[in-house]
Amino acid sequence: MLKDLSALQVDGISILGQLFLPDLSREYPLVCLCHGVPSGDQPPQDDGGYPALAERLCRENLAVYFFNFRGTGDSGGNIDFLGWTRDLQAVIEYLYGLDNIDKSQLSLVGFSAGAAVSVYVASKDTRVSRVAACACPAEITPVNRDNSWQSLIEHYREIGAIRDEDFPPSVDEWIAGCQQIHPINHIHGIAPRPILFVHGSRDDTVPVSHTERLYEKAGLPKKMVIIEGAGHRLRRDDRVIEAILDWLESSSSVSD
């Protein structure tokens, strides 16, 4: 397995990522992992995070790219969901120029807010061949404390996703950016490319009804998998990863 680090500049912000490649013998289908908002909790010691997931998928003969959106991990900037769409667009542009990548099979696998951003970007960029949306909200709304935007911004400060005291310069524009990418308004734009919806039946952060609404509005081909007993953090559930791998294999012939 080969690993290659990258640093992209988007809006003057450094976006860091890593490519996992089985080898250099041929071109591989590509999976781009799009994470959600950090929980702020300390992960278990045995949790390798998204890099561990990337390695697992890479062992299935997939090229896998994982990066941190602005305001998260080692990337710069502050959390801004409309800015996240520009991060992902820049990542796709970068990946499309790489060797050893099968450009006819560029899949986005997103979790929570990363799934929402994946839906928005894929609806506008036909270079994306398919989307797996895990625990995807139908709308971007505040879901903590008193469910207000201001308390959400304060929460992001507390977990280090908003790092600058003067950010956002305009709260109203920041909120409007969130609302601009509501997946329910863009999900129809992915068809006729395949889309997979995965959701936990006991998700108390994004209720399963969000995925049911998105599935109803999505065009064909589409598939929905409800994981019984699963919560919001689907990345850690083996049943989710198997469902994604099975779908990637079965859907490749549909979009080719």
C-alpha positions as CSV (number, residue, x, y, z in Angstrom):
1,M,0.0,0.0,0.0
2,L,1.3,3.4,-1.0
3,K,0.6,6.7,0.8
4,D,1.0,10.2,-0.5
5,L,0.4,13.4,1.4
6,S,-1.1,16.5,-0.3
7,A,-1.7,20.1,0.7
8,L,-4.1,22.1,-1.4
9,Q,-4.8,25.9,-1.2
10,V,-8.4,26.8,-1.2
11,D,-9.5,30.4,-0.5
12,G,-6.0,30.9,0.9
13,I,-6.6,28.0,3.3
14,S,-4.4,24.9,3.5
15,I,-6.4,21.7,3.0
16,L,-4.5,18.6,3.9
17,G,-5.2,15.1,2.6
18,Q,-3.7,11.7,2.0
19,L,-4.0,9.3,-0.9
20,F,-4.0,5.5,-0.2
21,L,-3.1,3.5,-3.3
22,P,-2.8,-0.3,-3.6
23,D,0.2,0.0,-5.9
24,L,1.3,1.5,-9.2
25,S,0.4,-1.5,-11.4
26,R,-2.8,-0.1,-12.9
27,E,-5.6,2.5,-12.6
28,Y,-7.9,2.0,-9.6
29,P,-11.5,3.1,-8.8
30,L,-11.3,6.0,-6.4
31,V,-13.2,6.6,-3.2
32,C,-13.0,10.1,-1.7
33,L,-14.0,10.1,2.0
34,C,-15.9,13.1,3.3
35,H,-16.0,13.3,7.1
36,G,-18.7,15.0,9.3
37,V,-18.3,17.6,12.0
38,P,-15.9,16.6,14.7
39,S,-17.7,15.5,17.9
40,G,-15.1,17.1,20.2
41,D,-15.0,13.9,22.2
42,Q,-11.8,11.9,22.8
43,P,-11.9,8.9,20.4
44,P,-11.2,5.4,21.8
45,Q,-7.6,4.4,21.8
46,D,-8.2,1.7,19.2
47,D,-10.0,4.1,16.8
48,G,-7.7,4.8,13.9
49,G,-10.1,7.3,12.5
50,Y,-10.7,7.9,8.8
51,P,-7.1,7.0,7.9
52,A,-7.9,3.5,9.2
53,L,-11.1,3.3,7.2
54,A,-9.1,4.5,4.1
55,E,-6.6,1.7,4.6
56,R,-9.4,-0.9,5.0
57,L,-11.0,0.3,1.7
58,C,-7.6,0.4,0.0
59,R,-7.1,-3.3,0.8
60,E,-10.2,-3.9,-1.4
61,N,-8.3,-2.7,-4.4
62,L,-9.6,0.9,-4.2
63,A,-7.6,4.1,-4.4
64,V,-8.8,6.1,-1.4
65,Y,-8.4,9.8,-0.6
66,F,-9.1,11.3,2.8
67,F,-8.8,15.0,3.6
68,N,-9.8,17.4,6.4
69,F,-12.3,20.1,5.5
70,R,-11.4,23.6,6.6
71,G,-11.7,24.1,10.4
72,T,-11.0,20.4,11.1
73,G,-7.9,18.3,11.8
74,D,-4.7,19.7,10.5
75,S,-6.3,21.8,7.8
76,G,-6.5,25.6,8.3
77,G,-9.4,27.9,8.5
78,N,-12.8,27.8,10.3
79,I,-15.8,25.5,9.8
80,D,-18.0,26.9,7.0
81,F,-20.2,24.4,5.1
82,L,-20.4,26.5,1.9
83,G,-16.6,26.7,2.2
84,W,-16.6,22.9,2.5
85,T,-18.1,22.6,-0.9
86,R,-15.2,24.6,-2.4
87,D,-12.8,22.3,-0.5
88,L,-14.3,19.3,-2.0
89,Q,-14.5,20.8,-5.5
90,A,-10.7,21.6,-5.3
91,V,-10.1,18.0,-4.1
92,I,-11.9,16.6,-7.1
93,E,-9.9,18.8,-9.4
94,Y,-6.7,17.6,-7.8
95,L,-7.7,13.9,-7.9
96,Y,-8.8,14.1,-11.5
97,G,-5.3,15.0,-12.5
98,L,-3.6,12.1,-10.8
99,D,-2.2,9.0,-12.5
100,N,-3.3,5.5,-11.4
101,I,-6.9,6.7,-11.0
102,D,-9.8,5.4,-13.0
103,K,-11.5,8.7,-13.7
104,S,-14.7,6.9,-14.8
105,Q,-15.2,5.6,-11.2
106,L,-14.8,8.5,-8.8
107,S,-17.0,7.9,-5.8
108,L,-17.8,10.2,-2.9
109,V,-18.5,8.5,0.4
110,G,-19.8,11.1,2.9
111,F,-20.8,10.9,6.5
112,S,-23.3,13.4,8.1
113,A,-22.3,16.9,7.1
114,G,-19.7,15.4,4.7
115,A,-22.6,13.5,3.1
116,A,-24.6,16.7,2.7
117,V,-21.6,18.5,1.0
118,S,-21.1,15.4,-1.2
119,V,-24.7,15.6,-2.4
120,Y,-24.4,19.3,-3.2
121,V,-21.1,19.0,-5.1
122,A,-22.1,15.8,-7.0
123,S,-25.3,17.4,-8.1
124,K,-23.2,20.0,-10.0
125,D,-20.1,18.0,-11.0
126,T,-20.7,15.1,-13.3
127,R,-17.1,13.9,-12.8
128,V,-18.5,12.3,-9.7
129,S,-19.7,8.9,-10.8
130,R,-21.6,7.8,-7.6
131,V,-22.4,9.0,-4.0
132,A,-22.8,7.1,-0.8
133,A,-24.5,9.3,1.7
134,C,-24.3,8.0,5.3
135,A,-26.4,9.6,8.1
136,C,-27.1,12.5,5.7
137,P,-29.3,15.4,6.9
138,A,-32.0,16.6,4.6
139,E,-31.3,20.1,5.8
140,I,-28.3,21.7,7.6
141,T,-29.8,22.9,10.9
142,P,-28.5,23.4,14.5
143,V,-28.9,20.2,16.5
144,N,-27.2,21.1,19.8
145,R,-28.2,22.8,23.1
146,D,-31.2,25.0,22.4
147,N,-31.1,24.4,18.6
148,S,-30.1,27.9,17.8
149,W,-27.5,29.0,15.3
150,Q,-25.7,31.1,17.8
151,S,-25.3,28.2,20.2
152,L,-24.1,26.1,17.4
153,I,-21.4,28.7,16.5
154,E,-20.3,28.7,20.2
155,H,-20.1,24.9,20.2
156,Y,-17.9,25.0,17.2
157,R,-15.6,27.5,19.0
158,E,-15.5,25.1,22.0
159,I,-14.4,22.1,19.9
160,G,-11.8,24.2,17.9
161,A,-13.7,24.2,14.6
162,I,-14.0,28.0,14.7
163,R,-10.5,29.2,15.6
164,D,-10.6,33.0,14.8
165,E,-12.4,35.4,17.2
166,D,-13.8,37.4,14.3
167,F,-15.3,34.5,12.5
168,P,-17.8,34.4,11.0
169,P,-17.5,38.0,9.8
170,S,-21.3,37.9,9.1
171,V,-23.4,35.3,11.0
172,D,-26.3,35.9,8.6
173,E,-24.1,35.0,5.6
174,W,-22.7,32.0,7.3
175,I,-26.2,30.7,8.1
176,A,-27.2,31.4,4.5
177,G,-24.3,29.3,3.3
178,C,-25.5,26.4,5.4
179,Q,-29.0,26.7,4.0
180,Q,-27.8,27.0,0.4
181,I,-26.5,23.4,0.5
182,H,-29.6,21.7,1.9
183,P,-29.4,18.2,0.3
184,I,-33.1,17.9,-0.1
185,N,-32.9,20.7,-2.7
186,H,-30.1,19.1,-4.7
187,I,-30.5,15.3,-4.4
188,H,-32.5,15.1,-7.6
189,G,-29.4,16.4,-9.5
190,I,-27.4,13.2,-9.0
191,A,-29.5,10.9,-11.2
192,P,-28.8,9.0,-13.4
193,R,-25.7,8.3,-11.4
194,P,-26.2,5.8,-8.6
195,I,-26.7,6.9,-5.0
196,L,-26.6,4.9,-1.8
197,F,-28.3,6.0,1.5
198,V,-27.2,4.4,4.7
199,H,-28.7,5.4,8.1
200,G,-28.8,4.0,11.6
201,S,-32.2,3.2,13.0
202,R,-31.3,4.7,16.3
203,D,-29.6,7.9,15.1
204,D,-30.5,10.6,17.6
205,T,-28.5,13.3,15.9
206,V,-30.0,13.0,12.4
207,P,-33.3,11.0,12.5
208,V,-33.7,8.3,10.0
209,S,-36.6,10.3,8.5
210,H,-34.1,12.6,6.9
211,T,-32.8,9.7,4.7
212,E,-36.3,8.5,3.9
213,R,-37.2,12.0,2.6
214,L,-34.0,12.2,0.6
215,Y,-34.5,8.7,-0.8
216,E,-38.1,9.6,-1.9
217,K,-36.9,12.7,-3.8
218,A,-33.7,11.1,-5.4
219,G,-33.8,9.8,-8.9
220,L,-32.8,6.4,-10.1
221,P,-30.8,4.3,-9.6
222,K,-30.9,4.5,-5.8
223,K,-30.6,2.2,-2.8
224,M,-31.4,2.7,0.9
225,V,-29.9,0.6,3.8
226,I,-31.1,1.0,7.3
227,I,-28.7,-0.4,9.9
228,E,-30.8,-1.8,12.8
229,G,-29.6,-0.5,16.2
230,A,-26.9,1.8,14.8
231,G,-26.5,5.4,15.9
232,H,-25.0,8.3,14.2
233,R,-21.3,7.4,14.0
234,L,-21.6,4.9,11.1
235,R,-17.9,4.9,10.2
236,R,-17.2,2.6,13.1
237,D,-19.9,0.0,12.1
238,D,-18.7,-2.9,10.1
239,R,-22.1,-3.5,8.6
240,V,-22.0,0.0,7.1
241,I,-18.6,-0.6,5.5
242,E,-19.7,-3.9,4.0
243,A,-22.9,-2.3,2.7
244,I,-20.8,0.5,1.0
245,L,-18.3,-2.1,-0.5
246,D,-21.1,-4.3,-1.8
247,W,-22.8,-1.2,-3.4
248,L,-19.6,0.1,-4.9
249,E,-19.1,-3.3,-6.6
250,S,-22.7,-3.7,-7.8
251,S,-23.1,-0.1,-9.0
252,S,-19.9,0.2,-11.0
253,S,-21.5,-1.5,-14.0
254,V,-24.5,0.8,-13.7
255,S,-22.5,4.0,-14.1
256,D,-19.9,2.7,-16.5
